[in-house]
Amino acid sequence: MIGRYRLALVALGALVVALPAGAGAQQKLFDEPVVTGAVQVTNNPDQTRAHSTPQLARNPVTGELVIAEAEIRTKRTCDIHISVDDGRTWFDGGSPMTKPYTDCSLQATNGPYITLQFVPDGTLFASFFGSDPKYIPQLNRNDIPRHIFVARSGDSGRTWTTTMAYEGKENDPGIGGSRRAQLSVDNANPLNVYVGWQKGGFSVPAPGGPRKSMLSVSHDGGRTFGPPLEMSDGRGGGQPRTAVDSKGVVHAIFAADAFGAPTVDPPPRPILYRRSVDQGRTWSAAQEIDPGNAGFSFNRRQLIAIDPKTDALYVTWHGNTNPKAKRPPVGDPSTPAFDDREILFRASTDGGTTWGASKAVNDDAPKPNIQHYDPGISVAPNGRLDLAWYDFRNSPTPENEGPGGNAGGMNDVYAASSYDGGATFTKNVRVTDRIIDRTIGVWSNNSHSQTSVAIISSDTTTYVAWQDSRNGNAVNNIEDIYFAAIQHGPPVEKRTATGDDVPGWVVVGAAAAVGMGLTTLLALSVSRRRTAAV
């Protein structure tokens, strides 16, 4: 009987310990994410391969996952990979490229080389640029005509129908910069397709003037496209990123251009916003929604997403939290105020009229000189907001900002989620199962074949893909595409008054269990006394 009495005490103690006792204990009870093991997506045996810049989409009808990426060293193609088992295994899909425009990564710099979007009926759209490889030994890269394409697939990327949305021409000043295509499709009316890209050269200053943010619109499901519209103002701009809300309003963001002499800081690159309420026929004036940073490597990879439940607008990018941060003088080794890039975020709940304050999403932001790059953003059907990015917080050596841009160091992929429209974010989660050596491969090292981390969301899972050099070395510089999933518990419907994230049923259940434990303990105690009396 004494053993039973002690056992009851132990059980009661365990129940009391399990009760919420503060934010730390409650965090374990609320939506503790589980990251699956990393899976290699690409199966190319070539020992000179360099797969990079993956993008992700999920078929809303079948649940099939699709990854698009570019092999930039040997085939120079945009490739498709499909999974029918939630990312556990992958096989190759069909090619959206058409002959002779089979090179989708000419002068592979920064990407994206191909982007994806499913619409509600399961049709998959893709946008990319393509060029004819015959020009490579003949023309300077700025003069090689690059064309913008949009492709459609009714079977999750197994087969494609492709349309040229914009035709480049030889000797058009700066046409070599027609790249970084991105599309958005109106989910409520998939006949409306919007494809944006950057037009402009690579030199400083660019031939033909500043780079330009271009956009072309289709009103027949991507079969034909109208003449391109320049979205940027007199300052020029980078590639526009668009998203369409439930009312058909098109929202676009892009960075103003920022060129300067190599030894002098260029001006800041503010983020500009425009919208169209008539399917892209007319646009509002450019509105500055963030002042940006000086320096070419700052204020980059702007992306916009829309909450399907509320039509709230979410924008993310990497930059410095200090908008006045400047590059130190040449030869000055001190860079604490400059060399510090965070994952930044801001939201609008009134259709882009006003914007909330900018905030850092990475939870190590107070630590100086740790780099964070290339955020991807996605919103689940239930409204959960997910971000993922490349993160150097675990690097044993610093990432270096050299003359050719970022290089060196080691990074991971981290992610965070928000259940309240970006007002707060969860603790950052490490997605990668091993750190990635950026001294090899093409993510940096003067190739800079990199773009936003691939991410797509379902109500229960965040799917992430990235480029990884684990199979390479300093000689072959191999990179492959890897994938993992973050599995979430049920979201909290209601928070407590203290802001603790504990579901009410957990508190009630724990209280009931403790009550039962006390009752059992009392019964055992009475039983023990009666036995002793007998």
C-alpha positions as a Python dict, from the first residue, in 0.01 Angstrom:
ca = {
    (1, 'M'): (0, 0, 0),
    (2, 'I'): (289, 234, 77),
    (3, 'G'): (422, 172, -276),
    (4, 'R'): (89, 275, -422),
    (5, 'Y'): (89, 587, -205),
    (6, 'R'): (435, 685, -327),
    (7, 'L'): (334, 616, -685),
    (8, 'A'): (40, 853, -649),
    (9, 'L'): (272, 1123, -514),
    (10, 'V'): (505, 1080, -812),
    (11, 'A'): (214, 1099, -1058),
    (12, 'L'): (81, 1410, -885),
    (13, 'G'): (424, 1574, -900),
    (14, 'A'): (449, 1500, -1269),
    (15, 'L'): (110, 1655, -1329),
    (16, 'V'): (201, 1967, -1134),
    (17, 'V'): (525, 2004, -1330),
    (18, 'A'): (328, 1968, -1653),
    (19, 'L'): (105, 2261, -1564),
    (20, 'P'): (188, 2594, -1737),
    (21, 'A'): (443, 2776, -1526),
    (22, 'G'): (550, 3059, -1756),
    (23, 'A'): (637, 3136, -2113),
    (24, 'G'): (910, 2872, -2134),
    (25, 'A'): (687, 2586, -2027),
    (26, 'Q'): (400, 2703, -2242),
    (27, 'Q'): (612, 2739, -2552),
    (28, 'K'): (660, 2361, -2548),
    (29, 'L'): (286, 2307, -2537),
    (30, 'F'): (208, 2545, -2822),
    (31, 'D'): (275, 2443, -3180),
    (32, 'E'): (616, 2286, -3131),
    (33, 'P'): (727, 2242, -3495),
    (34, 'V'): (894, 1923, -3615),
    (35, 'V'): (1145, 1942, -3901),
    (36, 'T'): (1172, 1635, -4121),
    (37, 'G'): (1504, 1501, -4244),
    (38, 'A'): (1662, 1666, -4548),
    (39, 'V'): (1592, 1497, -4883),
    (40, 'Q'): (1806, 1540, -5195),
    (41, 'V'): (1583, 1652, -5482),
    (42, 'T'): (1824, 1658, -5777),
    (43, 'N'): (1965, 1329, -5903),
    (44, 'N'): (2209, 1456, -6166),
    (45, 'P'): (2531, 1243, -6156),
    (46, 'D'): (2743, 1498, -6346),
    (47, 'Q'): (3048, 1585, -6133),
    (48, 'T'): (3042, 1945, -6256),
    (49, 'R'): (2674, 2009, -6180),
    (50, 'A'): (2555, 2329, -6015),
    (51, 'H'): (2185, 2329, -5928),
    (52, 'S'): (2058, 2649, -5770),
    (53, 'T'): (1772, 2891, -5700),
    (54, 'P'): (1488, 2646, -5628),
    (55, 'Q'): (1126, 2765, -5613),
    (56, 'L'): (831, 2567, -5473),
    (57, 'A'): (461, 2525, -5546),
    (58, 'R'): (191, 2290, -5414),
    (59, 'N'): (-106, 2164, -5615),
    (60, 'P'): (-418, 2263, -5416),
    (61, 'V'): (-617, 1978, -5573),
    (62, 'T'): (-378, 1682, -5552),
    (63, 'G'): (-127, 1798, -5290),
    (64, 'E'): (161, 1727, -5530),
    (65, 'L'): (474, 1935, -5473),
    (66, 'V'): (673, 2091, -5758),
    (67, 'I'): (1023, 2238, -5744),
    (68, 'A'): (1169, 2443, -6028),
    (69, 'E'): (1542, 2517, -6033),
    (70, 'A'): (1828, 2599, -6268),
    (71, 'E'): (2142, 2401, -6347),
    (72, 'I'): (2374, 2687, -6438),
    (73, 'R'): (2706, 2526, -6527),
    (74, 'T'): (2660, 2237, -6770),
    (75, 'K'): (2304, 2209, -6908),
    (76, 'R'): (2209, 2569, -6825),
    (77, 'T'): (1843, 2464, -6817),
    (78, 'C'): (1545, 2526, -6594),
    (79, 'D'): (1442, 2188, -6452),
    (80, 'I'): (1123, 2060, -6287),
    (81, 'H'): (1096, 1804, -6005),
    (82, 'I'): (773, 1652, -5871),
    (83, 'S'): (680, 1473, -5548),
    (84, 'V'): (356, 1281, -5494),
    (85, 'D'): (437, 1175, -5135),
    (86, 'D'): (474, 1509, -4957),
    (87, 'G'): (840, 1550, -5045),
    (88, 'R'): (975, 1212, -4938),
    (89, 'T'): (1081, 1124, -5293),
    (90, 'W'): (1118, 1324, -5615),
    (91, 'F'): (1119, 1254, -5990),
    (92, 'D'): (1186, 1476, -6291),
    (93, 'G'): (903, 1657, -6464),
    (94, 'G'): (886, 1790, -6817),
    (95, 'S'): (1074, 2092, -6950),
    (96, 'P'): (885, 2420, -6998),
    (97, 'M'): (1158, 2547, -7232),
    (98, 'T'): (1121, 2550, -7610),
    (99, 'K'): (1390, 2525, -7877),
    (100, 'P'): (1605, 2707, -7961),
    (101, 'Y'): (1571, 2908, -7639),
    (102, 'T'): (1717, 2640, -7413),
    (103, 'D'): (1951, 2853, -7201),
    (104, 'C'): (1765, 2988, -6897),
    (105, 'S'): (2066, 3098, -6692),
    (106, 'L'): (2289, 3305, -6920),
    (107, 'Q'): (2534, 3490, -6697),
    (108, 'A'): (2378, 3328, -6394),
    (109, 'T'): (2358, 3613, -6146),
    (110, 'N'): (2110, 3639, -5864),
    (111, 'G'): (1811, 3465, -6026),
    (112, 'P'): (1532, 3379, -6004),
    (113, 'Y'): (1553, 3187, -6326),
    (114, 'I'): (1206, 3034, -6295),
    (115, 'T'): (909, 3097, -6064),
    (116, 'L'): (588, 2901, -6008),
    (117, 'Q'): (224, 2942, -5904),
    (118, 'F'): (-70, 2704, -5888),
    (119, 'V'): (-425, 2837, -5925),
    (120, 'P'): (-722, 2679, -5744),
    (121, 'D'): (-817, 2438, -6026),
    (122, 'G'): (-467, 2282, -6016),
    (123, 'T'): (-323, 2457, -6325),
    (124, 'L'): (45, 2540, -6277),
    (125, 'F'): (202, 2855, -6424),
    (126, 'A'): (576, 2923, -6461),
    (127, 'S'): (777, 3225, -6577),
    (128, 'F'): (1141, 3235, -6685),
    (129, 'F'): (1378, 3391, -6937),
    (130, 'G'): (1538, 3199, -7220),
    (131, 'S'): (1803, 3268, -7482),
    (132, 'D'): (1955, 3088, -7778),
    (133, 'P'): (2294, 2932, -7683),
    (134, 'K'): (2429, 3010, -8032),
    (135, 'Y'): (2487, 3373, -7931),
    (136, 'I'): (2722, 3298, -7644),
    (137, 'P'): (3050, 3290, -7846),
    (138, 'Q'): (2938, 3573, -8075),
    (139, 'L'): (2792, 3858, -7871),
    (140, 'N'): (2867, 4046, -7555),
    (141, 'R'): (2631, 3934, -7281),
    (142, 'N'): (2454, 4271, -7277),
    (143, 'D'): (2366, 4230, -7645),
    (144, 'I'): (2241, 3872, -7637),
    (145, 'P'): (1863, 3880, -7679),
    (146, 'R'): (1679, 3732, -7385),
    (147, 'H'): (1313, 3650, -7403),
    (148, 'I'): (1054, 3626, -7125),
    (149, 'F'): (835, 3314, -7128),
    (150, 'V'): (524, 3198, -6944),
    (151, 'A'): (433, 2828, -6940),
    (152, 'R'): (121, 2640, -6824),
    (153, 'S'): (78, 2283, -6708),
    (154, 'G'): (-239, 2090, -6628),
    (155, 'D'): (-57, 1793, -6474),
    (156, 'S'): (170, 1945, -6208),
    (157, 'G'): (463, 2002, -6442),
    (158, 'R'): (476, 1675, -6631),
    (159, 'T'): (389, 1849, -6960),
    (160, 'W'): (386, 2218, -7056),
    (161, 'T'): (247, 2471, -7306),
    (162, 'T'): (479, 2772, -7340),
    (163, 'T'): (424, 3127, -7467),
    (164, 'M'): (677, 3404, -7531),
    (165, 'A'): (558, 3699, -7325),
    (166, 'Y'): (832, 3939, -7437),
    (167, 'E'): (1072, 3911, -7730),
    (168, 'G'): (1419, 4052, -7693),
    (169, 'K'): (1610, 4190, -7989),
    (170, 'E'): (1979, 4210, -8074),
    (171, 'N'): (2169, 4531, -8001),
    (172, 'D'): (1889, 4677, -7793),
    (173, 'P'): (2090, 4865, -7525),
    (174, 'G'): (2078, 4673, -7202),
    (175, 'I'): (1858, 4396, -7333),
    (176, 'G'): (2102, 4146, -7182),
    (177, 'G'): (1955, 4236, -6847),
    (178, 'S'): (1606, 4102, -6927),
    (179, 'R'): (1601, 3851, -6647),
    (180, 'R'): (1462, 3760, -6304),
    (181, 'A'): (1112, 3693, -6433),
    (182, 'Q'): (834, 3649, -6177),
    (183, 'L'): (463, 3599, -6225),
    (184, 'S'): (139, 3617, -6032),
    (185, 'V'): (-200, 3486, -6140),
    (186, 'D'): (-540, 3607, -6022),
    (187, 'N'): (-680, 3311, -5829),
    (188, 'A'): (-1034, 3441, -5868),
    (189, 'N'): (-990, 3489, -6244),
    (190, 'P'): (-690, 3293, -6378),
    (191, 'L'): (-729, 3456, -6718),
    (192, 'N'): (-538, 3751, -6569),
    (193, 'V'): (-165, 3672, -6558),
    (194, 'Y'): (104, 3926, -6464),
    (195, 'V'): (471, 3870, -6542),
    (196, 'G'): (743, 4112, -6434),
    (197, 'W'): (1115, 4124, -6504),
    (198, 'Q'): (1417, 4350, -6489),
    (199, 'K'): (1551, 4510, -6804),
    (200, 'G'): (1892, 4671, -6802),
    (201, 'G'): (2261, 4614, -6847),
    (202, 'F'): (2531, 4512, -6604),
    (203, 'S'): (2779, 4798, -6632),
    (204, 'V'): (2790, 5111, -6416),
    (205, 'P'): (2616, 5315, -6537),
    (206, 'A'): (2404, 5079, -6745),
    (207, 'P'): (2395, 5136, -7122),
    (208, 'G'): (2068, 5292, -7227),
    (209, 'G'): (2011, 5447, -6884),
    (210, 'P'): (1906, 5295, -6551),
    (211, 'R'): (1771, 4945, -6521),
    (212, 'K'): (1395, 4924, -6554),
    (213, 'S'): (1115, 4738, -6377),
    (214, 'M'): (900, 4590, -6654),
    (215, 'L'): (557, 4425, -6642),
    (216, 'S'): (339, 4263, -6906),
    (217, 'V'): (-21, 4143, -6867),
    (218, 'S'): (-226, 3863, -7019),
    (219, 'H'): (-605, 3854, -7010),
    (220, 'D'): (-639, 3514, -7174),
    (221, 'G'): (-464, 3285, -6928),
    (222, 'G'): (-109, 3347, -7047),
    (223, 'R'): (-167, 3266, -7415),
    (224, 'T'): (-90, 3621, -7531),
    (225, 'F'): (59, 3925, -7357),
    (226, 'G'): (23, 4296, -7408),
    (227, 'P'): (310, 4543, -7455),
    (228, 'P'): (536, 4581, -7150),
    (229, 'L'): (482, 4866, -6907),
    (230, 'E'): (768, 5028, -6716),
    (231, 'M'): (683, 5026, -6345),
    (232, 'S'): (993, 5215, -6228),
    (233, 'D'): (1029, 5591, -6219),
    (234, 'G'): (1320, 5804, -6343),
    (235, 'R'): (1554, 5641, -6091),
    (236, 'G'): (1510, 5304, -6254),
    (237, 'G'): (1445, 4988, -6060),
    (238, 'G'): (1486, 4617, -6008),
    (239, 'Q'): (1251, 4335, -6093),
    (240, 'P'): (891, 4395, -5977),
    (241, 'R'): (721, 4142, -5753),
    (242, 'T'): (343, 4118, -5775),
    (243, 'A'): (53, 3955, -5590),
    (244, 'V'): (-322, 3963, -5655),
    (245, 'D'): (-579, 3988, -5376),
    (246, 'S'): (-927, 3833, -5360),
    (247, 'K'): (-1083, 4140, -5525),
    (248, 'G'): (-850, 4123, -5825),
    (249, 'V'): (-638, 4421, -5717),
    (250, 'V'): (-275, 4379, -5829),
    (251, 'H'): (-7, 4486, -5581),
    (252, 'A'): (353, 4540, -5697),
    (253, 'I'): (677, 4619, -5515),
    (254, 'F'): (1027, 4687, -5647),
    (255, 'A'): (1345, 4863, -5539),
    (256, 'A'): (1453, 5189, -5694),
    (257, 'D'): (1787, 5154, -5871),
    (258, 'A'): (2111, 5260, -5703),
    (259, 'F'): (2418, 5294, -5921),
    (260, 'G'): (2730, 5486, -5831),
    (261, 'A'): (3103, 5489, -5884),
    (262, 'P'): (3276, 5172, -5757),
    (263, 'T'): (3450, 5356, -5472),
    (264, 'V'): (3153, 5571, -5371),
    (265, 'D'): (2839, 5456, -5198),
    (266, 'P'): (2536, 5459, -5426),
    (267, 'P'): (2222, 5619, -5286),
    (268, 'P'): (1978, 5411, -5078),
    (269, 'R'): (1745, 5171, -5256),
    (270, 'P'): (1395, 5247, -5126),
    (271, 'I'): (1117, 4992, -5170),
    (272, 'L'): (844, 5131, -5393),
    (273, 'Y'): (482, 5014, -5412),
    (274, 'R'): (212, 5051, -5680),
    (275, 'R'): (-130, 4894, -5729),
    (276, 'S'): (-379, 4847, -6010),
    (277, 'V'): (-756, 4810, -5966),
    (278, 'D'): (-826, 4747, -6338),
    (279, 'Q'): (-627, 4431, -6413),
    (280, 'G'): (-300, 4610, -6484),
    (281, 'R'): (-428, 4868, -6732),
    (282, 'T'): (-349, 5165, -6507),
    (283, 'W'): (-141, 5196, -6192),
    (284, 'S'): (-120, 5421, -5889),
    (285, 'A'): (179, 5651, -5844),
    (286, 'A'): (487, 5493, -5687),
    (287, 'Q'): (471, 5508, -5306),
    (288, 'E'): (784, 5464, -5093),
    (289, 'I'): (708, 5208, -4824),
    (290, 'D'): (1063, 5167, -4691),
    (291, 'P'): (1365, 5401, -4717),
    (292, 'G'): (1607, 5117, -4792),
    (293, 'N'): (1982, 5113, -4739),
    (294, 'A'): (2287, 5240, -4923),
    (295, 'G'): (2507, 4972, -5072),
    (296, 'F'): (2444, 4720, -5347),
    (297, 'S'): (2408, 4416, -5120),
    (298, 'F'): (2146, 4579, -4898),
    (299, 'N'): (1772, 4607, -4944),
    (300, 'R'): (1742, 4305, -5171),
    (301, 'R'): (1508, 4018, -5257),
    (302, 'Q'): (1186, 4204, -5191),
    (303, 'L'): (886, 3972, -5198),
    (304, 'I'): (516, 4034, -5144),
    (305, 'A'): (247, 3790, -5033),
    (306, 'I'): (-123, 3819, -4952),
    (307, 'D'): (-321, 3661, -4669),
    (308, 'P'): (-602, 3465, -4841),
    (309, 'K'): (-830, 3514, -4540),
    (310, 'T'): (-789, 3890, -4481),
    (311, 'D'): (-619, 4031, -4796),
    (312, 'A'): (-346, 4175, -4570),
    (313, 'L'): (-25, 4251, -4761),
    (314, 'Y'): (307, 4116, -4635),
    (315, 'V'): (648, 4230, -4763),
    (316, 'T'): (988, 4086, -4671),
    (317, 'W'): (1348, 4155, -4775),
    (318, 'H'): (1699, 4158, -4628),
    (319, 'G'): (1860, 4483, -4521),
    (320, 'N'): (2005, 4682, -4234),
    (321, 'T'): (1773, 4797, -3956),
    (322, 'N'): (1959, 5129, -3967),
    (323, 'P'): (1851, 5300, -4292),
    (324, 'K'): (2148, 5539, -4267),
    (325, 'A'): (2411, 5267, -4247),
    (326, 'K'): (2695, 5343, -4487),
    (327, 'R'): (2992, 5151, -4615),
    (328, 'P'): (3307, 5250, -4421),
    (329, 'P'): (3596, 5417, -4606),
    (330, 'V'): (3815, 5190, -4816),
    (331, 'G'): (4074, 5027, -4593),
    (332, 'D'): (3876, 5086, -4272),
    (333, 'P'): (3843, 4742, -4104),
    (334, 'S'): (3565, 4852, -3868),
    (335, 'T'): (3222, 4765, -4010),
    (336, 'P'): (2990, 4718, -3711),
    (337, 'A'): (2721, 4957, -3834),
    (338, 'F'): (2734, 4846, -4195),
    (339, 'D'): (2795, 4475, -4218),
    (340, 'D'): (2474, 4354, -4054),
    (341, 'R'): (2185, 4228, -4265),
    (342, 'E'): (1859, 4116, -4106),
    (343, 'I'): (1539, 3961, -4240),
    (344, 'L'): (1296, 4251, -4243),
    (345, 'F'): (917, 4252, -4263),
    (346, 'R'): (628, 4493, -4275),
    (347, 'A'): (255, 4461, -4338),
    (348, 'S'): (-43, 4658, -4463),
    (349, 'T'): (-398, 4580, -4358),
    (350, 'D'): (-570, 4844, -4573),
    (351, 'G'): (-473, 4739, -4923),
    (352, 'G'): (-137, 4916, -4934),
    (353, 'T'): (-255, 5262, -4828),
    (354, 'T'): (-58, 5255, -4503),
    (355, 'W'): (214, 5021, -4376),
    (356, 'G'): (313, 4906, -4030),
    (357, 'A'): (656, 4950, -3880),
    (358, 'S'): (947, 4748, -4015),
    (359, 'K'): (1067, 4468, -3789),
    (360, 'A'): (1340, 4204, -3788),
    (361, 'V'): (1216, 3844, -3807),
    (362, 'N'): (1541, 3666, -3720),
    (363, 'D'): (1558, 3640, -3339),
    (364, 'D'): (1936, 3692, -3323),
    (365, 'A'): (1909, 4046, -3462),
    (366, 'P'): (2072, 4206, -3153),
    (367, 'K'): (2398, 4026, -3236),
    (368, 'P'): (2603, 4243, -3475),
    (369, 'N'): (2764, 4137, -3802),
    (370, 'I'): (2572, 3811, -3852),
    (371, 'Q'): (2433, 3796, -4203),
    (372, 'H'): (2083, 3690, -4306),
    (373, 'Y'): (1990, 3671, -4674),
    (374, 'D'): (1723, 3596, -4931),
    (375, 'P'): (1397, 3545, -4741),
    (376, 'G'): (1114, 3345, -4892),
    (377, 'I'): (754, 3407, -4785),
    (378, 'S'): (432, 3206, -4799),
    (379, 'V'): (86, 3219, -4643),
    (380, 'A'): (-112, 2903, -4566),
    (381, 'P'): (-483, 2881, -4654),
    (382, 'N'): (-563, 2917, -4281),
    (383, 'G'): (-364, 3243, -4264),
    (384, 'R'): (-43, 3120, -4098),
    (385, 'L'): (246, 3330, -4230),
    (386, 'D'): (578, 3152, -4294),
    (387, 'L'): (924, 3291, -4374),
    (388, 'A'): (1253, 3110, -4443),
    (389, 'W'): (1600, 3248, -4520),
    (390, 'Y'): (1975, 3176, -4537),
    (391, 'D'): (2133, 3242, -4196),
    (392, 'F'): (2499, 3268, -4085),
    (393, 'R'): (2445, 3259, -3707),
    (394, 'N'): (2620, 2921, -3675),
    (395, 'S'): (2911, 2996, -3908),
    (396, 'P'): (3252, 2926, -3755),
    (397, 'T'): (3402, 3187, -3986),
    (398, 'P'): (3248, 3520, -4091),
    (399, 'E'): (3081, 3578, -4422),
    (400, 'N'): (3284, 3835, -4612),
    (401, 'E'): (3164, 4130, -4818),
    (402, 'G'): (3428, 4150, -5089),
    (403, 'P'): (3460, 4344, -5415),
    (404, 'G'): (3247, 4082, -5592),
    (405, 'G'): (2978, 4068, -5326),
    (406, 'N'): (2903, 3825, -5046),
    (407, 'A'): (3124, 3516, -5027),
    (408, 'G'): (3259, 3265, -4780),
    (409, 'G'): (3139, 3152, -4442),
    (410, 'M'): (2879, 2885, -4374),
    (411, 'N'): (2504, 2918, -4348),
    (412, 'D'): (2190, 2731, -4255),
    (413, 'V'): (1829, 2776, -4352),
    (414, 'Y'): (1610, 2910, -4070),
    (415, 'A'): (1234, 2968, -4061),
    (416, 'A'): (971, 3141, -3847),
    (417, 'S'): (591, 3162, -3850),
    (418, 'S'): (327, 3411, -3741),
    (419, 'Y'): (-32, 3337, -3637),
    (420, 'D'): (-133, 3702, -3596),
    (421, 'G'): (-59, 3864, -3929),
    (422, 'G'): (307, 3935, -3856),
    (423, 'A'): (250, 4113, -3522),
    (424, 'T'): (465, 3844, -3357),
    (425, 'F'): (676, 3559, -3489),
    (426, 'T'): (760, 3222, -3338),
    (427, 'K'): (1105, 3123, -3227),
    (428, 'N'): (1333, 3070, -3527),
    (429, 'V'): (1363, 2705, -3634),
    (430, 'R'): (1671, 2556, -3797),
    (431, 'V'): (1559, 2372, -4112),
    (432, 'T'): (1889, 2238, -4248),
    (433, 'D'): (2030, 1923, -4094),
    (434, 'R'): (2390, 2031, -4156),
    (435, 'I'): (2560, 2364, -4216),
    (436, 'I'): (2633, 2463, -4578),
    (437, 'D'): (2987, 2557, -4681),
    (438, 'R'): (2966, 2870, -4897),
    (439, 'T'): (3335, 2871, -4985),
    (440, 'I'): (3239, 2618, -5255),
    (441, 'G'): (2955, 2603, -5504),
    (442, 'V'): (2777, 2883, -5689),
    (443, 'W'): (2567, 3046, -5415),
    (444, 'S'): (2846, 3303, -5387),
    (445, 'N'): (3208, 3294, -5509),
    (446, 'N'): (3152, 3545, -5791),
    (447, 'S'): (2871, 3334, -5937),
    (448, 'H'): (2600, 3463, -5705),
    (449, 'S'): (2346, 3215, -5834),
    (450, 'Q'): (2108, 3268, -5547),
    (451, 'T'): (1757, 3382, -5480),
    (452, 'S'): (1495, 3366, -5209),
    (453, 'V'): (1467, 3039, -5018),
    (454, 'A'): (1191, 2826, -5171),
    (455, 'I'): (885, 2802, -4947),
    (456, 'I'): (518, 2705, -4976),
    (457, 'S'): (262, 2640, -4703),
    (458, 'S'): (-33, 2416, -4627),
    (459, 'D'): (-246, 2442, -4314),
    (460, 'T'): (-29, 2186, -4133),
    (461, 'T'): (311, 2207, -4302),
    (462, 'T'): (572, 2451, -4429),
    (463, 'Y'): (770, 2311, -4722),
    (464, 'V'): (1122, 2447, -4781),
    (465, 'A'): (1390, 2389, -5046),
    (466, 'W'): (1740, 2532, -5081),
    (467, 'Q'): (2070, 2496, -5267),
    (468, 'D'): (2331, 2296, -5082),
    (469, 'S'): (2702, 2222, -5139),
    (470, 'R'): (2733, 1914, -4914),
    (471, 'N'): (2814, 1688, -5211),
    (472, 'G'): (3082, 1920, -5347),
    (473, 'N'): (3436, 2028, -5271),
    (474, 'A'): (3675, 2308, -5365),
    (475, 'V'): (3761, 2130, -5690),
    (476, 'N'): (3423, 2034, -5839),
    (477, 'N'): (3208, 2299, -5661),
    (478, 'I'): (2897, 2084, -5683),
    (479, 'E'): (2563, 2218, -5563),
    (480, 'D'): (2236, 2027, -5533),
    (481, 'I'): (1880, 2104, -5428),
    (482, 'Y'): (1760, 1977, -5089),
    (483, 'F'): (1416, 1978, -4929),
    (484, 'A'): (1263, 1949, -4581),
    (485, 'A'): (923, 2006, -4424),
    (486, 'I'): (825, 2180, -4101),
    (487, 'Q'): (522, 2013, -3947),
    (488, 'H'): (306, 2232, -3723),
    (489, 'G'): (65, 2142, -3447),
    (490, 'P'): (-286, 2285, -3442),
    (491, 'P'): (-285, 2665, -3422),
    (492, 'V'): (-397, 2839, -3106),
    (493, 'E'): (-749, 2977, -3140),
    (494, 'K'): (-728, 3204, -2839),
    (495, 'R'): (-437, 3342, -2640),
    (496, 'T'): (-444, 3398, -2267),
    (497, 'A'): (-450, 3749, -2122),
    (498, 'T'): (-77, 3727, -2048),
    (499, 'G'): (0, 3646, -2410),
    (500, 'D'): (102, 3289, -2327),
    (501, 'D'): (39, 3045, -2607),
    (502, 'V'): (-140, 2768, -2421),
    (503, 'P'): (-462, 2621, -2562),
    (504, 'G'): (-750, 2634, -2316),
    (505, 'W'): (-808, 2260, -2337),
    (506, 'V'): (-455, 2200, -2208),
    (507, 'V'): (-517, 2413, -1899),
    (508, 'V'): (-859, 2257, -1831),
    (509, 'G'): (-729, 1907, -1891),
    (510, 'A'): (-427, 1960, -1668),
    (511, 'A'): (-644, 2105, -1392),
    (512, 'A'): (-884, 1812, -1413),
    (513, 'A'): (-594, 1569, -1405),
    (514, 'V'): (-450, 1734, -1094),
    (515, 'G'): (-793, 1723, -935),
    (516, 'M'): (-819, 1353, -1004),
    (517, 'G'): (-469, 1306, -869),
    (518, 'L'): (-562, 1480, -542),
    (519, 'T'): (-877, 1270, -513),
    (520, 'T'): (-678, 951, -568),
    (521, 'L'): (-416, 1059, -315),
    (522, 'L'): (-687, 1133, -55),
    (523, 'A'): (-852, 797, -116),
    (524, 'L'): (-523, 614, -78),
    (525, 'S'): (-450, 803, 242),
    (526, 'V'): (-788, 711, 396),
    (527, 'S'): (-749, 350, 284),
    (528, 'R'): (-406, 335, 444),
    (529, 'R'): (-539, 465, 777),
    (530, 'R'): (-821, 208, 780),
    (531, 'T'): (-580, -73, 704),
    (532, 'A'): (-351, 39, 986),
    (533, 'A'): (-646, 51, 1226),
    (534, 'V'): (-749, -306, 1142),
}
